[in-house]
């Protein structure tokens, strides 16, 4: 049997974490509302309101809109209570695997907090030098490559063949001159760009890159001019000092995390069965590869939301079934057949390092995605051994998503039972005003003596009216929070009691 052998340690990619700036494994959770046995923390309220777009009837920052948001989140908990934990959706293999994957992703994030930030100490000399670097602006020429193959070729031509930047770029774009701009520490910039320009001392003429600024995006820069930006007040100096220190801490944490991954994966190898792997590549390629104009999403995410119309699913599933028992790869003497690989994907969708890739790159990127899946499995095992599945933050993450799906099930079942054609669009304003408002009101009355709200904490929350969608990178589940629960337009808080 011919094999493709790769060392697992090549996959030291950082896990993007939405919570890594809070470096406490058990941060205090301020409770905003209790709904029977369920709770809504202040942090969950803010995240559910800010990290995903809200409907027009509560998209502002006014006190009225804030009350609608609270009613909506409480309404979601009430629907989840009514749905129970034995309904057809929440007990389905798809949702159970989803919740398992969400839990384990959160566990790895807490592992990153522990192993990345523990013992981080920033050298004062380095901090001072970095603050001096940050007190300047760079006038740069730049070029953006939209896939890793192009970035590799450009890098080779400029660094090995020593071609001038403009000449190298002309092979890929008809440019008379390179675009130029100024970059400063204070302006909103990509983290990778800031790190590459300001953490390391740069001089005029320096060629920098390729810097990966986003999945499938690689930036090349050349320093044309350096403009000093003196810090004139003590307050500005403190702000700059703290900002640089925070970035250096994060950078060292990422390096610590990479070293931890290397220690976990040391000596482990993955051996691919060449013939089966190539069959799998041919099978999965059409599901993942799309034109550059299309937004790419993994097969699992597309299938979760809506199956692709251009895929013959019966034919696809029959091919998967026919390959089920064939050995795909071996790691640590343990054989993974195709069936086991697809089973793992149910809770850990593949994450491709390159979101934009050419056809010839797919096989290599599929290998790396499988390696990263296996790497995460070993990291997850470490997290389980430490009991991270019982951390409050992990349990709250799972509960948030479980309540969301239970509430969806109840809402949709309730509207279907009514039989009104308008219920076919359960998130429409008409469906909410005609049916859901009254249902939420009735449940507020039913559970009123089991609902408590901390009005002081509620009044202290400040929201923005800026619509946002917050997502993570390089993780199986990029969405940070579920979609906003569109179940009520009511702003009345005439139920429950004040929390003691």
VOPAGU-2260 file (C-alpha; in pm, 1 decimal, decimal comma):
REM VOPAGU-2260
SITE   aa  ch    i         X         Y         Z
SITE  UNK   A    0       0,0       0,0       0,0
SITE  UNK   A    1     150,2     334,0    -108,1
SITE  UNK   A    2     136,6     597,7     161,7
SITE  UNK   A    3     160,6     971,3     194,4
SITE  UNK   A    4     338,6    1045,2     521,1
SITE  UNK   A    5     317,7    1380,0     697,8
SITE  UNK   A    6     432,0    1486,4    1040,6
SITE  UNK   A    7     150,2    1620,6    1253,8
SITE  UNK   A    8     367,4    1895,5    1396,6
SITE  UNK   A    9     341,7    2099,1    1076,5
SITE  UNK   A   10      -1,6    2213,3    1187,0
SITE  UNK   A   11      73,8    2457,2    1466,4
SITE  UNK   A   12    -203,0    2698,3    1373,3
SITE  UNK   A   13    -339,5    2916,6    1647,3
SITE  UNK   A   14    -700,5    2870,4    1748,1
SITE  UNK   A   15    -882,5    3198,3    1705,7
SITE  UNK   A   16   -1058,0    3266,9    2030,5
SITE  UNK   A   17   -1331,6    3514,7    2096,7
SITE  UNK   A   18   -1260,7    3505,5    2469,4
SITE  UNK   A   19    -882,5    3496,5    2492,6
SITE  UNK   A   20    -842,7    3851,5    2619,6
SITE  UNK   A   21   -1011,0    3746,2    2941,4
SITE  UNK   A   22    -736,4    3522,0    3073,0
SITE  UNK   A   23    -923,7    3374,1    3365,3
SITE  UNK   A   24   -1041,5    3015,6    3315,9
SITE  UNK   A   25   -1334,0    3079,8    3550,0
SITE  UNK   A   26   -1421,9    3449,0    3501,1
SITE  UNK   A   27   -1703,8    3576,8    3724,3
SITE  UNK   A   28   -2039,1    3562,7    3545,5
SITE  UNK   A   29   -2275,3    3844,9    3641,7
SITE  UNK   A   30   -2634,0    3720,0    3606,7
SITE  UNK   A   31   -2871,5    3962,1    3435,7
SITE  UNK   A   32   -3185,2    3746,3    3436,4
SITE  UNK   A   33   -3305,8    3412,2    3568,6
SITE  UNK   A   34   -3575,1    3228,1    3376,4
SITE  UNK   A   35   -3681,3    2925,6    3577,3
SITE  UNK   A   36   -3363,5    2713,7    3578,2
SITE  UNK   A   37   -3197,2    2907,2    3296,7
SITE  UNK   A   38   -2988,8    3224,0    3323,0
SITE  UNK   A   39   -2879,9    3509,4    3098,1
SITE  UNK   A   40   -2550,1    3670,8    3195,6
SITE  UNK   A   41   -2459,1    4031,7    3125,1
SITE  UNK   A   42   -2190,6    3904,4    2891,0
SITE  UNK   A   43   -2437,5    3686,2    2698,0
SITE  UNK   A   44   -2681,6    3976,7    2670,7
SITE  UNK   A   45   -2414,2    4201,7    2520,6
SITE  UNK   A   46   -2281,9    3934,9    2285,0
SITE  UNK   A   47   -2627,5    3835,0    2159,1
SITE  UNK   A   48   -2709,3    4202,4    2102,2
SITE  UNK   A   49   -2379,5    4314,7    1949,7
SITE  UNK   A   50   -2224,2    4017,5    1768,1
SITE  UNK   A   51   -2503,6    3952,3    1519,7
SITE  UNK   A   52   -2742,4    4188,1    1335,5
SITE  UNK   A   53   -3065,2    4274,7    1516,6
SITE  UNK   A   54   -3401,1    4330,0    1342,9
SITE  UNK   A   55   -3510,5    4685,2    1267,1
SITE  UNK   A   56   -3751,0    4702,3    1561,0
SITE  UNK   A   57   -3464,4    4678,7    1813,1
SITE  UNK   A   58   -3155,2    4774,1    1614,3
SITE  UNK   A   59   -3094,8    5102,2    1795,9
SITE  UNK   A   60   -2927,0    5190,1    2124,9
SITE  UNK   A   61   -3228,6    5343,2    2299,3
SITE  UNK   A   62   -3364,2    5215,7    2631,1
SITE  UNK   A   63   -3680,3    5098,9    2453,7
SITE  UNK   A   64   -3480,8    4890,2    2207,8
SITE  UNK   A   65   -3271,5    4751,7    2491,4
SITE  UNK   A   66   -3591,1    4630,0    2661,8
SITE  UNK   A   67   -3705,8    4459,9    2340,5
SITE  UNK   A   68   -3368,2    4283,0    2325,9
SITE  UNK   A   69   -3409,7    4159,6    2682,9
SITE  UNK   A   70   -3765,9    4043,5    2614,3
SITE  UNK   A   71   -3642,8    3859,8    2305,1
SITE  UNK   A   72   -3371,1    3675,2    2493,7
SITE  UNK   A   73   -3609,5    3588,7    2777,4
SITE  UNK   A   74   -3865,6    3480,3    2517,1
SITE  UNK   A   75   -3605,0    3246,0    2367,6
SITE  UNK   A   76   -3545,8    3088,9    2710,2
SITE  UNK   A   77   -3921,7    3050,8    2763,0
SITE  UNK   A   78   -3964,1    2879,6    2426,1
SITE  UNK   A   79   -3671,7    2650,3    2512,9
SITE  UNK   A   80   -3836,8    2557,8    2842,6
SITE  UNK   A   81   -4160,4    2473,6    2663,1
SITE  UNK   A   82   -3976,2    2266,3    2403,3
SITE  UNK   A   83   -3810,5    2048,5    2666,6
SITE  UNK   A   84   -3503,8    1834,5    2609,1
SITE  UNK   A   85   -3662,9    1542,3    2426,2
SITE  UNK   A   86   -3797,9    1701,4    2111,2
SITE  UNK   A   87   -3711,9    1571,3    1765,3
SITE  UNK   A   88   -3466,4    1851,1    1681,9
SITE  UNK   A   89   -3252,6    1859,5    1995,3
SITE  UNK   A   90   -3224,7    1479,4    2005,1
SITE  UNK   A   91   -3136,0    1451,7    1635,5
SITE  UNK   A   92   -2781,3    1328,5    1559,2
SITE  UNK   A   93   -2710,0    1645,9    1363,2
SITE  UNK   A   94   -2780,4    1881,5    1655,4
SITE  UNK   A   95   -2619,6    1650,5    1911,2
SITE  UNK   A   96   -2300,8    1641,6    1704,6
SITE  UNK   A   97   -2317,4    2018,7    1657,6
SITE  UNK   A   98   -2342,6    2078,0    2032,8
SITE  UNK   A   99   -2058,8    1833,4    2096,8
SITE  UNK   A  100   -1843,6    2019,7    1845,8
SITE  UNK   A  101   -1931,9    2355,5    2002,3
SITE  UNK   A  102   -1842,4    2225,9    2347,9
SITE  UNK   A  103   -1508,5    2087,6    2235,6
SITE  UNK   A  104   -1420,7    2403,8    2045,7
SITE  UNK   A  105   -1484,5    2606,2    2362,2
SITE  UNK   A  106   -1271,2    2360,7    2560,6
SITE  UNK   A  107    -979,9    2411,8    2319,9
SITE  UNK   A  108   -1019,6    2787,1    2353,3
SITE  UNK   A  109    -983,0    2760,4    2730,2
SITE  UNK   A  110    -684,0    2531,3    2679,6
SITE  UNK   A  111    -534,5    2809,2    2466,6
SITE  UNK   A  112    -597,3    3060,3    2745,8
SITE  UNK   A  113    -421,7    2838,3    2997,9
SITE  UNK   A  114    -127,6    2727,7    2785,8
SITE  UNK   A  115     -88,3    3051,0    2592,3
SITE  UNK   A  116    -110,0    3315,1    2862,5
SITE  UNK   A  117      23,1    3133,6    3169,6
SITE  UNK   A  118     359,5    3277,0    3262,4
SITE  UNK   A  119     364,8    3544,9    2992,3
SITE  UNK   A  120     605,8    3818,7    3092,8
SITE  UNK   A  121     702,6    4101,2    2860,2
SITE  UNK   A  122    1061,5    4220,3    2870,8
SITE  UNK   A  123    1066,1    4591,4    2954,8
SITE  UNK   A  124    1347,4    4660,9    2707,2
SITE  UNK   A  125    1148,5    4500,0    2424,0
SITE  UNK   A  126     839,3    4692,4    2530,3
SITE  UNK   A  127    1026,0    5024,8    2522,8
SITE  UNK   A  128    1169,8    4950,0    2177,6
SITE  UNK   A  129     827,4    4850,7    2047,4
SITE  UNK   A  130     670,6    5171,3    2184,7
SITE  UNK   A  131     937,1    5369,9    1997,2
SITE  UNK   A  132     855,3    5172,5    1680,8
SITE  UNK   A  133     484,9    5240,8    1728,7
SITE  UNK   A  134     547,9    5616,9    1742,6
SITE  UNK   A  135     599,7    5637,4    1366,3
SITE  UNK   A  136     408,9    5607,7    1040,0
SITE  UNK   A  137     511,0    5404,8     738,5
SITE  UNK   A  138     455,9    5510,1     379,3
SITE  UNK   A  139     445,1    5179,7     192,6
SITE  UNK   A  140     395,9    5032,3    -151,6
SITE  UNK   A  141     195,3    4712,7    -145,5
SITE  UNK   A  142      41,6    4429,6    -345,0
SITE  UNK   A  143    -219,1    4174,4    -240,5
SITE  UNK   A  144    -200,7    3812,4    -361,3
SITE  UNK   A  145    -529,0    3623,2    -349,0
SITE  UNK   A  146    -400,7    3266,6    -310,5
SITE  UNK   A  147    -105,6    3087,1    -155,7
SITE  UNK   A  148      35,9    2967,1    -488,5
SITE  UNK   A  149      65,1    3324,1    -620,2
SITE  UNK   A  150     215,6    3439,5    -290,8
SITE  UNK   A  151     475,9    3161,9    -306,6
SITE  UNK   A  152     576,8    3249,8    -664,1
SITE  UNK   A  153     602,1    3621,2    -585,7
SITE  UNK   A  154     810,5    3552,8    -278,3
SITE  UNK   A  155    1046,2    3332,6    -477,6
SITE  UNK   A  156    1091,7    3589,8    -754,6
SITE  UNK   A  157    1162,2    3877,0    -516,8
SITE  UNK   A  158    1374,9    3703,3    -254,7
SITE  UNK   A  159    1555,8    3435,4    -454,9
SITE  UNK   A  160    1564,1    3586,9    -803,7
SITE  UNK   A  161    1586,9    3942,0    -659,0
SITE  UNK   A  162    1334,7    4094,2    -897,4
SITE  UNK   A  163    1212,5    4443,6    -804,2
SITE  UNK   A  164     867,5    4435,9    -646,5
SITE  UNK   A  165     691,9    4613,3    -935,7
SITE  UNK   A  166     848,2    4385,9   -1199,8
SITE  UNK   A  167     746,1    4073,8   -1005,6
SITE  UNK   A  168     392,1    4200,6    -958,7
SITE  UNK   A  169     348,5    4275,1   -1330,4
SITE  UNK   A  170     346,5    3902,7   -1396,8
SITE  UNK   A  171      13,9    3886,3   -1211,8
SITE  UNK   A  172    -144,2    4228,6   -1268,0
SITE  UNK   A  173    -102,8    4502,1   -1534,0
SITE  UNK   A  174      46,4    4767,2   -1306,4
SITE  UNK   A  175     230,4    5084,4   -1405,2
SITE  UNK   A  176     292,3    5168,3   -1042,1
SITE  UNK   A  177     229,3    4992,1    -713,8
SITE  UNK   A  178     -51,8    5122,4    -491,8
SITE  UNK   A  179      70,3    5317,4    -190,4
SITE  UNK   A  180     -66,1    5420,1     147,8
SITE  UNK   A  181      32,3    5514,5     500,3
SITE  UNK   A  182       9,7    5281,9     798,1
SITE  UNK   A  183      11,0    5395,6    1161,1
SITE  UNK   A  184     -32,1    5216,0    1491,5
SITE  UNK   A  185    -329,8    5427,5    1594,3
SITE  UNK   A  186    -540,5    5353,0    1286,3
SITE  UNK   A  187    -753,0    5041,7    1261,8
SITE  UNK   A  188    -531,3    4789,4    1083,8
SITE  UNK   A  189    -504,0    4416,9    1037,1
SITE  UNK   A  190    -320,2    4258,2    1332,7
SITE  UNK   A  191     -72,2    4080,5    1106,3
SITE  UNK   A  192      16,5    4408,8     932,9
SITE  UNK   A  193      72,8    4584,6    1265,7
SITE  UNK   A  194     290,3    4300,3    1394,0
SITE  UNK   A  195     502,4    4290,5    1079,2
SITE  UNK   A  196     564,0    4667,1    1067,6
SITE  UNK   A  197     583,5    4779,9    1429,4
SITE  UNK   A  198     695,3    4492,4    1650,6
SITE  UNK   A  199    1009,4    4445,8    1439,2
SITE  UNK   A  200    1223,1    4750,7    1365,4
SITE  UNK   A  201    1186,6    4843,7     999,0
SITE  UNK   A  202    1397,7    5063,0     771,6
SITE  UNK   A  203    1338,0    5235,7     437,7
SITE  UNK   A  204    1359,4    4982,4     153,9
SITE  UNK   A  205    1262,1    4679,5     362,8
SITE  UNK   A  206    1058,4    4420,5     174,5
SITE  UNK   A  207     796,4    4258,5     397,5
SITE  UNK   A  208     578,7    3960,4     320,2
SITE  UNK   A  209     397,2    3756,3     235,1
SITE  UNK   A  210     186,3    3855,8     536,1
SITE  UNK   A  211    -136,2    3655,3     563,2
SITE  UNK   A  212    -404,2    3914,0     639,2
SITE  UNK   A  213    -707,5    3687,4     592,5
SITE  UNK   A  214    -783,2    3339,5     461,2
SITE  UNK   A  215    -648,6    3336,1     105,1
SITE  UNK   A  216    -511,0    3692,3     127,2
SITE  UNK   A  217    -135,5    3763,1     131,2
SITE  UNK   A  218      14,4    4110,7     148,8
SITE  UNK   A  219     355,0    4221,8      23,2
SITE  UNK   A  220     484,4    4559,7     141,7
SITE  UNK   A  221     789,7    4774,3      81,6
SITE  UNK   A  222     879,3    5062,5     312,0
SITE  UNK   A  223     917,1    5384,8     110,4
SITE  UNK   A  224     932,4    5638,5     392,9
SITE  UNK   A  225     923,5    5651,8     773,1
SITE  UNK   A  226     749,5    5949,9     936,0
SITE  UNK   A  227     802,0    6008,1    1311,0
SITE  UNK   A  228     486,7    6069,3    1517,6
SITE  UNK   A  229     596,4    6219,1    1852,2
SITE  UNK   A  230     375,7    6139,9    2151,9
SITE  UNK   A  231     306,2    6479,5    2308,2
SITE  UNK   A  232     103,8    6403,2    2623,5
SITE  UNK   A  233     144,1    6164,2    2915,3
SITE  UNK   A  234    -207,6    6032,0    2857,2
SITE  UNK   A  235    -129,2    5944,2    2494,8
SITE  UNK   A  236     195,8    5783,5    2604,6
SITE  UNK   A  237      10,0    5563,4    2857,5
SITE  UNK   A  238    -243,8    5463,4    2591,6
SITE  UNK   A  239      32,9    5373,8    2347,2
SITE  UNK   A  240     229,3    5187,2    2614,8
SITE  UNK   A  241     -71,0    4978,6    2719,0
SITE  UNK   A  242    -170,8    4909,4    2359,0
SITE  UNK   A  243     178,4    4789,3    2265,6
SITE  UNK   A  244     205,4    4582,1    2583,9
SITE  UNK   A  245    -127,5    4410,5    2512,6
SITE  UNK   A  246     -16,7    4323,5    2159,9
SITE  UNK   A  247     316,3    4184,3    2281,1
SITE  UNK   A  248     136,2    3972,4    2541,3
SITE  UNK   A  249     -94,9    3833,0    2271,9
SITE  UNK   A  250     200,4    3764,6    2042,0
SITE  UNK   A  251     388,9    3574,3    2313,0
SITE  UNK   A  252      72,5    3382,4    2400,4
SITE  UNK   A  253      40,1    3269,7    2038,4
SITE  UNK   A  254     403,0    3156,7    2041,6
SITE  UNK   A  255     347,8    2968,6    2368,8
SITE  UNK   A  256      44,8    2800,2    2215,7
SITE  UNK   A  257     243,9    2690,6    1911,6
SITE  UNK   A  258     508,3    2540,7    2138,9
SITE  UNK   A  259     239,6    2360,8    2338,2
SITE  UNK   A  260      93,4    2211,4    2019,8
SITE  UNK   A  261     440,2    2092,5    1919,1
SITE  UNK   A  262     481,3    1921,7    2255,6
SITE  UNK   A  263     141,7    1749,5    2227,6
SITE  UNK   A  264     204,1    1631,9    1871,6
SITE  UNK   A  265     573,8    1548,0    1905,7
SITE  UNK   A  266     661,6    1221,5    1734,0
SITE  UNK   A  267     316,2    1163,9    1591,7
SITE  UNK   A  268     282,4    1094,3    1221,0
SITE  UNK   A  269     -12,0    1054,5     994,6
SITE  UNK   A  270      16,7     810,3     706,5
SITE  UNK   A  271    -238,4     850,0     428,6
SITE  UNK   A  272    -348,7     559,1     214,6
SITE  UNK   A  273    -259,9     711,7    -120,6
SITE  UNK   A  274    -528,8     542,1    -331,5
SITE  UNK   A  275    -813,7     604,8     -86,2
SITE  UNK   A  276    -702,3     962,3     -22,2
SITE  UNK   A  277    -706,0    1044,4    -393,4
SITE  UNK   A  278   -1053,7     890,4    -427,4
SITE  UNK   A  279   -1167,4    1107,0    -137,5
SITE  UNK   A  280   -1007,8    1414,1    -298,1
SITE  UNK   A  281   -1202,5    1351,0    -619,0
SITE  UNK   A  282   -1520,0    1307,0    -415,3
SITE  UNK   A  283   -1487,1    1615,1    -195,2
SITE  UNK   A  284   -1327,6    1850,8    -447,1
SITE  UNK   A  285   -1650,7    1951,5    -624,6
SITE  UNK   A  286   -1816,1    2015,8    -286,8
SITE  UNK   A  287   -1550,8    2259,3    -170,2
SITE  UNK   A  288   -1405,5    2420,0    -480,2
SITE  UNK   A  289   -1597,6    2715,3    -614,3
SITE  UNK   A  290   -1514,0    3014,2    -830,3
SITE  UNK   A  291   -1339,3    3305,2    -661,2
SITE  UNK   A  292   -1648,6    3518,8    -698,2
SITE  UNK   A  293   -1844,4    3291,6    -467,3
SITE  UNK   A  294   -1825,6    3302,7     -89,4
SITE  UNK   A  295   -1671,1    2976,8      19,2
SITE  UNK   A  296   -1811,4    2772,5     301,4
SITE  UNK   A  297   -1735,9    2417,5     407,3
SITE  UNK   A  298   -1956,2    2133,6     291,2
SITE  UNK   A  299   -2082,4    2078,0     643,1
SITE  UNK   A  300   -2187,9    2441,8     686,8
SITE  UNK   A  301   -2359,6    2453,4     349,0
SITE  UNK   A  302   -2536,6    2128,1     417,3
SITE  UNK   A  303   -2643,0    2250,6     760,4
SITE  UNK   A  304   -2813,8    2557,2     618,5
SITE  UNK   A  305   -2927,2    2442,0     275,2
SITE  UNK   A  306   -2803,0    2156,8      55,4
SITE  UNK   A  307   -2629,1    2258,9    -264,6
SITE  UNK   A  308   -2865,9    2237,1    -558,3
SITE  UNK   A  309   -2588,2    2142,1    -801,9
SITE  UNK   A  310   -2490,8    1824,4    -615,2
SITE  UNK   A  311   -2652,2    1485,0    -670,7
SITE  UNK   A  312   -2680,3    1388,6    -304,7
SITE  UNK   A  313   -2802,9    1034,9    -366,7
SITE  UNK   A  314   -2499,0     965,6    -584,4
SITE  UNK   A  315   -2266,9    1136,9    -338,5
SITE  UNK   A  316   -2397,0     942,5     -37,7
SITE  UNK   A  317   -2377,6     612,7    -225,8
SITE  UNK   A  318   -2010,4     679,4    -304,5
SITE  UNK   A  319   -1939,6     762,1      60,2
SITE  UNK   A  320   -2112,9     441,6     169,8
SITE  UNK   A  321   -1915,6     235,4     -80,4
SITE  UNK   A  322   -1587,2     371,0      61,5
SITE  UNK   A  323   -1691,5     351,8     427,7
SITE  UNK   A  324   -1469,6      62,7     534,3
SITE  UNK   A  325   -1159,2     164,7     337,8
SITE  UNK   A  326    -859,3     283,3     544,7
SITE  UNK   A  327    -795,9     653,7     485,8
SITE  UNK   A  328    -501,6     715,1     718,6
SITE  UNK   A  329    -317,3     581,1    1021,2
SITE  UNK   A  330    -204,5     788,1    1319,1
SITE  UNK   A  331     -16,9     644,9    1618,1
SITE  UNK   A  332     -91,7     296,6    1488,2
SITE  UNK   A  333    -464,9     367,5    1486,9
SITE  UNK   A  334    -645,1     322,3    1154,7
SITE  UNK   A  335    -909,0     572,8    1051,2
SITE  UNK   A  336   -1134,8     442,1     778,8
SITE  UNK   A  337   -1353,9     667,0     565,6
SITE  UNK   A  338   -1658,5     605,0     784,7
SITE  UNK   A  339   -1475,8     715,6    1098,4
SITE  UNK   A  340   -1342,3    1023,3     920,2
SITE  UNK   A  341   -1692,2    1130,0     813,9
SITE  UNK   A  342   -1822,5    1058,2    1163,6
SITE  UNK   A  343   -1557,2    1291,3    1308,4
SITE  UNK   A  344   -1659,6    1558,2    1060,0
SITE  UNK   A  345   -2010,6    1559,2    1203,8
SITE  UNK   A  346   -1880,1    1736,3    1515,2
SITE  UNK   A  347   -1561,2    1885,6    1368,0
SITE  UNK   A  348   -1619,7    2025,0    1018,7
SITE  UNK   A  349   -1304,5    2052,3     811,4
SITE  UNK   A  350   -1123,7    2385,4     838,4
SITE  UNK   A  351    -915,7    2475,6     536,3
SITE  UNK   A  352    -612,8    2691,9     593,4
SITE  UNK   A  353    -661,2    2841,4     248,2
SITE  UNK   A  354   -1012,5    2958,4     174,7
SITE  UNK   A  355    -916,9    3044,1    -182,1
SITE  UNK   A  356    -729,0    2773,9    -362,1
SITE  UNK   A  357    -665,5    2656,5    -712,3
SITE  UNK   A  358    -778,3    2310,0    -819,0
SITE  UNK   A  359    -425,5    2173,6    -806,4
SITE  UNK   A  360    -392,3    2284,9    -442,4
SITE  UNK   A  361    -700,4    2106,3    -313,7
SITE  UNK   A  362    -535,2    1773,2    -234,8
SITE  UNK   A  363    -262,9    1936,7     -26,9
SITE  UNK   A  364    -511,7    2161,1     153,6
SITE  UNK   A  365    -737,4    1861,9     224,3
SITE  UNK   A  366    -441,9    1682,8     381,7
SITE  UNK   A  367    -370,9    1982,2     603,5
SITE  UNK   A  368    -737,6    2014,3     702,0
SITE  UNK   A  369    -742,7    1647,4     805,9
SITE  UNK   A  370    -417,6    1692,3     998,7
SITE  UNK   A  371    -566,5    1990,6    1181,6
SITE  UNK   A  372    -875,4    1786,6    1264,5
SITE  UNK   A  373    -655,8    1513,7    1414,8
SITE  UNK   A  374    -449,4    1775,1    1599,4
SITE  UNK   A  375    -766,2    1919,5    1752,1
SITE  UNK   A  376    -869,1    1570,9    1861,6
SITE  UNK   A  377    -550,2    1535,7    2067,1
SITE  UNK   A  378    -590,0    1886,1    2211,0
SITE  UNK   A  379    -950,1    1807,4    2301,5
SITE  UNK   A  380    -838,5    1491,9    2483,0
SITE  UNK   A  381    -600,5    1705,2    2692,2
SITE  UNK   A  382    -885,9    1944,6    2770,7
SITE  UNK   A  383   -1115,8    1660,2    2879,2
SITE  UNK   A  384    -846,3    1523,5    3110,0
SITE  UNK   A  385    -832,0    1864,1    3278,9
SITE  UNK   A  386   -1208,5    1870,9    3322,7
SITE  UNK   A  387   -1258,4    2167,6    3091,9
SITE  UNK   A  388   -1592,0    2025,6    2980,8
SITE  UNK   A  389   -1715,8    2124,0    3327,9
SITE  UNK   A  390   -1592,0    2484,1    3315,2
SITE  UNK   A  391   -1876,1    2731,4    3360,7
SITE  UNK   A  392   -1786,3    2914,9    3039,5
SITE  UNK   A  393   -1799,0    2591,6    2838,7
SITE  UNK   A  394   -2128,8    2486,6    2991,9
SITE  UNK   A  395   -2277,1    2830,0    2920,0
SITE  UNK   A  396   -2159,5    2815,6    2559,2
SITE  UNK   A  397   -2336,0    2483,2    2505,2
SITE  UNK   A  398   -2648,7    2598,1    2693,0
SITE  UNK   A  399   -2675,0    2910,5    2476,8
SITE  UNK   A  400   -2677,4    2709,7    2154,8
SITE  UNK   A  401   -2900,9    2435,4    2297,6
SITE  UNK   A  402   -3159,1    2692,0    2409,7
SITE  UNK   A  403   -3141,8    2858,6    2070,3
SITE  UNK   A  404   -3225,7    2535,3    1884,6
SITE  UNK   A  405   -3490,0    2429,7    2136,1
SITE  UNK   A  406   -3654,7    2770,4    2096,9
SITE  UNK   A  407   -3646,8    2740,2    1718,3
SITE  UNK   A  408   -3814,5    2402,5    1740,7
SITE  UNK   A  409   -4090,4    2532,6    1968,4
SITE  UNK   A  410   -4148,1    2850,2    1766,9
SITE  UNK   A  411   -4176,6    2665,8    1436,4
SITE  UNK   A  412   -4397,3    2390,0    1580,7
SITE  UNK   A  413   -4627,0    2648,1    1740,5
SITE  UNK   A  414   -4667,5    2843,8    1416,9
SITE  UNK   A  415   -4725,0    2528,8    1212,3
SITE  UNK   A  416   -5000,7    2423,7    1451,3
SITE  UNK   A  417   -5180,1    2754,7    1396,7
SITE  UNK   A  418   -5211,6    2685,4    1026,7
SITE  UNK   A  419   -5183,1    3050,3     918,3
SITE  UNK   A  420   -4995,9    3075,0     586,1
SITE  UNK   A  421   -4803,1    3371,1     723,6
SITE  UNK   A  422   -4642,8    3131,2     969,3
SITE  UNK   A  423   -4439,5    2990,5     678,0
SITE  UNK   A  424   -4204,9    3282,4     741,1
SITE  UNK   A  425   -4161,7    3261,6    1120,1
SITE  UNK   A  426   -3918,6    3553,9    1140,9
SITE  UNK   A  427   -4142,1    3795,7     952,9
SITE  UNK   A  428   -4276,3    4095,9    1140,0
SITE  UNK   A  429   -4631,2    3990,7    1052,9
SITE  UNK   A  430   -4585,8    3644,3    1206,9
SITE  UNK   A  431   -4441,1    3799,6    1521,1
SITE  UNK   A  432   -4711,6    4065,3    1557,9
SITE  UNK   A  433   -4999,1    3832,2    1468,7
SITE  UNK   A  434   -4895,4    3529,2    1673,2
SITE  UNK   A  435   -4563,2    3532,8    1858,3
SITE  UNK   A  436   -4606,2    3850,5    2062,6
SITE  UNK   A  437   -4914,6    3706,6    2228,6
SITE  UNK   A  438   -4743,5    3372,2    2286,6
SITE  UNK   A  439   -4443,2    3534,5    2452,0
SITE  UNK   A  440   -4678,0    3745,9    2667,5
SITE  UNK   A  441   -4865,2    3437,3    2782,7
SITE  UNK   A  442   -4542,8    3257,7    2873,1
SITE  UNK   A  443   -4418,3    3563,9    3061,9
SITE  UNK   A  444   -4731,3    3543,5    3274,2
SITE  UNK   A  445   -4704,0    3166,1    3313,8
SITE  UNK   A  446   -4343,6    3181,5    3437,0
SITE  UNK   A  447   -4363,2    3524,7    3601,1
SITE  UNK   A  448   -4292,8    3400,7    3953,0
SITE  UNK   A  449   -3985,5    3215,1    3819,2
SITE  UNK   A  450   -3836,3    3511,3    3630,9
SITE  UNK   A  451   -3602,9    3758,1    3801,6
SITE  UNK   A  452   -3418,6    4052,5    3639,9
SITE  UNK   A  453   -3129,3    4255,8    3778,8
SITE  UNK   A  454   -3254,5    4597,7    3667,8
SITE  UNK   A  455   -2948,7    4774,9    3803,9
SITE  UNK   A  456   -2718,7    4563,1    3587,7
SITE  UNK   A  457   -2958,3    4602,3    3294,9
SITE  UNK   A  458   -2960,4    4981,9    3322,7
SITE  UNK   A  459   -2579,7    4984,6    3330,3
SITE  UNK   A  460   -2544,4    4805,6    2995,0
SITE  UNK   A  461   -2462,2    5033,7    2702,0
SITE  UNK   A  462   -2520,5    4909,1    2349,2
SITE  UNK   A  463   -2432,8    5050,5    2008,5
SITE  UNK   A  464   -2652,7    5082,4    1701,4
SITE  UNK   A  465   -2378,8    4954,3    1470,7
SITE  UNK   A  466   -2482,6    4629,4    1298,4
SITE  UNK   A  467   -2207,2    4368,9    1325,5
SITE  UNK   A  468   -2141,8    4006,1    1252,9
SITE  UNK   A  469   -1856,3    3866,9    1461,7
SITE  UNK   A  470   -1686,9    3548,6    1346,9
SITE  UNK   A  471   -1374,0    3356,3    1436,7
SITE  UNK   A  472   -1112,1    3224,2    1197,9
SITE  UNK   A  473    -948,1    2883,1    1176,1
SITE  UNK   A  474   -1212,2    2708,0    1384,2
SITE  UNK   A  475   -1480,1    2454,1    1286,6
SITE  UNK   A  476   -1762,4    2683,6    1403,4
SITE  UNK   A  477   -1688,0    3046,2    1310,3
SITE  UNK   A  478   -2012,8    3206,7    1435,5
SITE  UNK   A  479   -1960,6    3344,6    1784,6
SITE  UNK   A  480   -2329,5    3358,8    1881,2
SITE  UNK   A  481   -2657,6    3229,6    1736,9
SITE  UNK   A  482   -2878,6    3452,6    1525,5
SITE  UNK   A  483   -3080,2    3707,6    1721,0
SITE  UNK   A  484   -3409,7    3555,8    1844,8
SITE  UNK   A  485   -3692,4    3724,2    1654,6
SITE  UNK   A  486   -3986,4    3630,8    1874,8
SITE  UNK   A  487   -4130,1    3957,2    2007,9
SITE  UNK   A  488   -4148,9    4330,6    1945,8
SITE  UNK   A  489   -4271,8    4410,3    2297,7
SITE  UNK   A  490   -4078,2    4649,4    2520,4
SITE  UNK   A  491   -4290,8    4601,4    2833,6
SITE  UNK   A  492   -4119,2    4461,2    3141,3
SITE  UNK   A  493   -4437,9    4401,7    3339,0
SITE  UNK   A  494   -4362,2    4049,1    3455,3
SITE  UNK   A  495   -4120,4    3874,1    3687,3
SITE  UNK   A  496   -3951,7    4036,7    3983,5
SITE  UNK   A  497   -3637,9    4231,7    4059,1
SITE  UNK   A  498   -3340,1    4014,5    4137,1
SITE  UNK   A  499   -3225,1    4034,9    4496,2
